[in-house]
């Protein structure tokens, strides 16, 4: 949590009161061997992870307890691990910013002027966040709610998350690897055909279609495990459109392996399709079919591994690594460590 409140402002705000919004859900979990709470905002469908200390403080904000009183009560419970006044005010600022709590306004309460300042700061941060979304080099365009479609598809395609399909997946991928080594000279020759303009056009079309399949797999796995996928659309990176689905509800899954499965679902399915295409490519002599199968091979294997599996970018590989290591905000902590 960012705590940008200065010490003198913190003491001015100490007598203010906040009330948590109704419907918030706090689930006790263990992450990295330490207890924590996952809080869900049902309005925004946002998930956040907070520590035990934060939860002890936040749970006292009922609209009648001031920030100072909440800090004092947590001090009795937690001793040296309890919040300071400044920590409490910074946490309250974070709660307001993310829509988890509302200040109880009272003109007779000391610090009302500072409250106005705090709300202005929250609004300023929100304006900055909205402006960052208008970045022409990176912006998101939500288009529709895919949840009704996924409900229809899961009974027919949900088996891709089964252990039986994993066994089939391993067999097919191994067969494709053997086929590649047996025809490696033909494979090298086929890559030269990508240098023509027409070949690049078909390669791009194939890649876009494969990304649709990639995102559909994320949504299917998330829905299969009980998550909700309420948003889908395009992310434009340097004006290049990339499909996306919002599977943030998987952060509420108690099993990290289910979260990892959702994060890896797109690559999992793409690699299977690429493996099937590889087997078909090695068996056919039709030039046109061979050309298109090669594009599927390349986009479903090399490109997805280079980009989606790359943990240095905030794509699938990053979230998989974060869950494996059980380190939240991995990028931010890595930058601070560096």
Secondary structure, DSSP 8 states (H G I E B T S, - for coil): ------HHHHHHHTT-EEEE-TT-EEEEEEETTEEEEEEEETTTTEEEEEEHHHHHHHTT-EEEEEHHHHHHHHHHHHGGGS--HHHHHHHHHHHHHTTSEEE---TTSTTHHHHHHHHHHHHHHHHHHHHHHT-TTEEEEEEE--HHHHHHHHHHHGGGGSHHHHHHHHHHHHHHHHHHHHTHHHHHHHHHGGGSHHHHHHHHHHHHHHHHHHHHHHHHHHHHTT-----EEEEEETTEEEEEE--GGGGG-S-HHHHHHHHHHHHHHHHHHHHHHHHHHHH---HHHHHHHHHHHHIIIIIIIIIIT-TTTTTHHHHHHHHHHT-TTHHHHHHHH-
